[in-house]
Amino acid sequence: MEKFDFDDWAELYRTDPAAFEARRLTVLALELAGADPGTAEPARAALRRLEAQLEGKSDEERIRTSMIWMVASMRLLSARMRDLGDQIGTKDRMIPV
């Protein structure tokens, strides 16, 4: 994806919500298409679950739910990065470059 322009996305959301949604879905599809299947399939499943939770909610509820998911994702990533650091963190277990 090219550089993210928040103002451009926000303006599109305000002026043409349907175009915003189409762009959002296209960007997600393109990003997932470039990922390996072991990563892409769980991501698609998570996005389907999130979309189901967001369906029919107000903008405020959608933002709140999305933020909860984002924080959970960040915590999971942090835990996995910590585990990876533990696995390769010692000199005798370092992967040679």
Disulfide bonds with the S-S distance in Angstrom:
none
